[in-house]
Amino acid sequence: MIETVRVTRYVTPLREGGSLPGIVEGDDLGTYVCKFRGAGQGVRVLVAEVIVSGLATRLGLRTPRLVALDLDPEIARYEADEEVQDLLNASPGLNLGIDFLPGAFGYEGEASTPPDVAARVLWLDAFTANVDRTWRNPNLLLWHDDLWVIDHGASLYFHHAWPGGVTDPSRFAAQPWSVDDHVFGSHVDRLGATDAAVDLTHEDLEAAVADVPDVWLEPVPGAETAEALRASYVAFLAARLATRDWLPRASAA
C-alpha cells in the first residue's frame, strides 16, 4: 500500500476545487496537497485517485507521489476558518496526500506536449471513464518542462452505484466514452496505435488496486471485506481492458 505519513501542520486551503483540499506538512518533512476523506465526495474519490494514478504510472505518465496522510483532528484547534475546522474534524485517520510540486504551472496549451504522451493521457481517461480533463479544468501540470497528470477522482464512476451492491462489470466494460471537450481530443486519431502499444496486465491492475488503504474500502453488499472489494475493482478494470467498445474513434472527434 502507499506509504503513511503523519500530518504535522495544516498550511493553507486550496479553494480552486469544490472539495477544499489543503496544503499540509508531514513528519517526513514533505509538503502535500491533502484531499480529505470528510469532504462531500467521500472516500471513493480517494480510491479512484490511487488506482488511476497507479495505472498512469504503469503507462509511463508522470503523476505526483501519493501517500496516506494520518490526520489528528486536534490540528483543527489552531485553525481560524470554521469551514477548514469542520473539514479537519470530519477527516480523522487516513486522508490522501499528493506530493506538492513547487513552481508547477497550470496547463494552457498543447504545443509543448509530445503527441504520444497526449495520446496516452487520452487512452487512460477513456479506459477509466474520466470525465474531468477538459479545457475548463485540464487537471494537468507542467513541472520542469514535463507534463504531469493529476486529479483522477472523477474516474471509475461505477463504484458510486455500489452502496446498493456491486454491479455488473460487463456494463462498465461496454460503456462508451466521449472524447468531446477533452483537452487532448484532437489526438483521437492516435488512439489505435496507442491502444496497440499498451501492455497493461492483470497483475498491473491488481498492483494498482493493492495500493489503496483498507480503511477506504467501505463494505458494500456483495463485497463485505477489503479483499472482496479489491477483487471487484480488478474485475471491473479487467472486463473493460478485455474489450475495446469504449475506445473513441477518429470519426467521433
C-alpha positions in Angstrom: 0.0 0.0 0.0 1.0 3.6 -0.3 3.2 5.0 2.5 1.6 6.5 5.5 2.8 10.0 6.7 1.6 11.8 9.8 0.3 15.4 9.3 2.2 17.9 11.5 0.7 21.1 10.2 -2.1 22.4 8.1 -0.8 25.3 6.0 -3.5 26.7 3.8 -6.6 25.8 1.9 -6.8 25.5 -1.9 -10.1 27.0 -3.0 -9.9 26.2 -6.7 -11.9 23.0 -6.3 -15.2 22.3 -4.6 -13.8 19.8 -2.1 -11.5 22.3 -0.4 -8.2 20.4 -0.4 -5.4 21.9 1.6 -1.6 22.2 1.7 -0.2 20.3 4.7 3.2 19.3 6.1 4.2 15.8 7.1 6.5 14.3 9.6 8.7 13.2 6.7 9.4 17.0 6.1 7.4 16.7 2.9 4.7 19.1 1.7 1.4 17.6 0.3 -1.9 18.6 -1.2 -4.3 16.8 1.1 -7.6 15.5 -0.1 -9.8 14.9 2.8 -11.9 11.8 3.5 -14.5 14.0 5.2 -15.2 16.1 2.0 -18.6 15.7 0.4 -17.4 13.4 -2.3 -16.4 10.7 0.2 -13.6 8.1 0.2 -14.4 6.6 -3.2 -12.9 9.6 -4.8 -9.7 8.9 -2.9 -9.8 5.3 -4.1 -10.1 6.4 -7.7 -7.2 8.8 -7.2 -4.9 6.0 -6.1 -5.9 3.4 -8.6 -5.8 5.7 -11.7 -2.6 7.3 -10.5 -1.1 3.8 -10.4 -2.3 3.0 -13.8 -1.0 6.3 -15.2 2.5 5.4 -13.8 2.3 2.0 -15.4 1.5 3.7 -18.7 4.7 5.8 -18.4 2.9 9.0 -17.5 4.2 11.3 -14.8 2.0 11.7 -11.7 2.9 13.0 -8.3 3.8 10.6 -5.5 0.9 9.6 -3.3 0.9 9.0 0.5 -1.8 8.3 3.1 -1.9 11.2 5.4 -2.6 10.3 9.1 -4.6 13.3 10.4 -5.2 14.1 14.1 -8.3 16.4 14.2 -6.5 18.1 17.2 -4.9 20.2 14.4 -8.3 21.9 13.9 -7.9 23.7 17.2 -5.4 26.1 15.6 -7.5 27.0 12.5 -9.5 30.2 12.5 -11.5 29.3 9.4 -14.6 27.4 10.5 -15.0 25.7 7.2 -11.5 24.3 7.5 -12.1 23.3 11.1 -15.2 21.4 10.1 -13.3 19.5 7.4 -10.4 18.6 9.6 -12.8 17.4 12.3 -14.6 15.3 9.8 -11.4 13.7 8.5 -9.7 11.8 11.3 -7.3 9.0 10.2 -6.0 8.4 6.7 -6.5 11.0 4.0 -4.9 11.3 0.6 -1.7 13.2 0.2 -0.4 14.3 -3.2 3.2 15.4 -3.4 3.3 19.2 -3.8 5.2 20.2 -6.9 6.6 23.7 -6.1 6.7 26.1 -9.0 4.5 23.9 -11.2 2.4 25.7 -13.8 -1.2 25.0 -14.9 -1.6 23.6 -18.3 -2.5 26.1 -21.0 -1.7 24.6 -24.4 -0.6 21.6 -26.4 2.5 23.0 -28.1 4.9 21.5 -25.6 3.2 18.1 -25.3 4.6 15.2 -27.3 1.8 13.6 -29.3 2.5 10.2 -27.9 2.1 11.5 -24.3 -1.1 13.3 -25.2 -2.5 10.1 -26.7 -1.6 8.0 -23.6 -3.4 10.5 -21.4 -6.4 10.3 -23.7 -6.3 6.5 -23.6 -6.0 6.4 -19.8 -9.0 8.7 -19.4 -11.1 6.6 -21.9 -10.2 3.4 -20.1 -11.0 4.8 -16.6 -14.0 6.8 -17.8 -12.6 10.1 -16.6 -14.9 13.0 -17.3 -12.8 15.8 -15.8 -9.9 16.7 -18.2 -11.4 19.5 -20.3 -10.0 22.9 -21.2 -12.1 24.3 -18.4 -10.3 22.1 -15.9 -7.3 20.3 -17.6 -6.0 18.6 -14.4 -2.5 18.8 -15.9 0.6 20.5 -14.6 3.9 21.5 -16.2 6.8 20.9 -13.9 10.4 21.1 -15.1 9.1 21.1 -18.6 7.4 17.8 -18.2 3.6 17.1 -18.2 2.1 15.7 -15.0 -1.4 14.2 -14.7 -3.3 15.0 -11.5 -6.8 14.7 -10.0 -8.3 11.4 -11.1 -11.2 11.4 -8.7 -13.8 11.7 -11.4 -12.8 8.4 -12.8 -14.2 4.9 -12.1 -17.8 6.3 -11.8 -19.2 2.7 -11.4 -18.3 2.5 -7.7 -20.7 5.3 -6.8 -23.5 2.8 -7.6 -22.2 0.2 -5.2 -23.9 1.3 -2.0 -26.8 -0.9 -3.2 -24.5 -3.7 -4.1 -21.7 -4.5 -6.5 -23.0 -4.0 -10.0 -22.2 -5.9 -13.3 -18.7 -5.4 -14.7 -19.9 -6.0 -18.2 -21.9 -2.8 -18.2 -18.8 -0.7 -17.4 -16.8 -2.8 -19.9 -19.0 -1.8 -22.8 -19.8 1.8 -21.7 -18.6 4.2 -24.4 -16.6 7.2 -23.5 -16.9 10.6 -25.3 -13.8 12.4 -26.5 -15.8 15.7 -26.7 -14.3 18.5 -24.7 -11.2 16.5 -23.7 -8.1 18.6 -23.6 -6.3 16.2 -25.9 -9.3 15.3 -28.1 -7.5 16.3 -31.2 -5.2 13.2 -30.7 -8.1 10.7 -31.1 -6.6 9.5 -34.4 -3.6 8.2 -32.4 -5.6 6.1 -30.1 -5.4 3.0 -32.3 -1.6 3.0 -32.2 -1.6 3.8 -28.5 -4.0 1.0 -27.8 -1.8 -1.5 -29.6 1.2 -0.4 -27.6 -0.5 -0.5 -24.2 0.7 -3.6 -22.2 -1.3 -3.4 -19.0 -1.6 -6.8 -17.5 -3.9 -8.3 -14.9 -1.0 -8.1 -12.5 -0.8 -4.4 -13.2 -4.4 -3.9 -12.3 -4.0 -5.9 -9.1 -1.0 -3.9 -8.1 -2.7 -0.5 -8.7 -5.7 -1.6 -6.6 -3.4 -3.0 -3.9 -2.1 0.5 -3.2 -5.5 1.6 -1.7 -5.5 1.6 2.1 -8.0 -0.9 3.5 -9.9 1.8 5.5 -11.0 3.5 2.3 -12.6 0.3 1.0 -16.0 0.6 2.6 -18.0 -2.7 2.6 -21.0 -2.9 0.2 -23.4 -5.8 -0.4 -21.6 -8.4 -2.4 -18.2 -7.2 -1.2 -18.2 -7.0 2.6 -14.4 -7.1 3.1 -11.5 -5.1 1.8 -10.2 -8.2 -0.1 -13.5 -8.7 -1.8 -13.8 -5.0 -2.7 -10.3 -5.1 -4.2 -11.3 -8.1 -6.3 -14.4 -6.2 -7.5 -12.3 -3.3 -8.7 -9.9 -5.6 -10.5 -12.8 -7.4 -12.1 -14.3 -4.2 -13.5 -11.0 -3.0 -14.8 -10.1 -6.4 -16.3 -13.5 -6.6 -18.0 -13.0 -3.1 -19.6 -9.5 -4.0 -20.6 -10.7 -7.1 -22.4 -12.9 -5.1 -24.7 -12.5 -2.0 -26.9 -16.1 -0.9 -27.2 -15.3 2.2 -25.1 -12.4 3.3 -27.3 -13.2 6.5 -29.2 -12.7 6.5 -32.9 -11.3 9.3 -35.1 -14.7 9.7 -36.8 -16.2 10.6 -33.4 -13.9 13.6 -32.8 
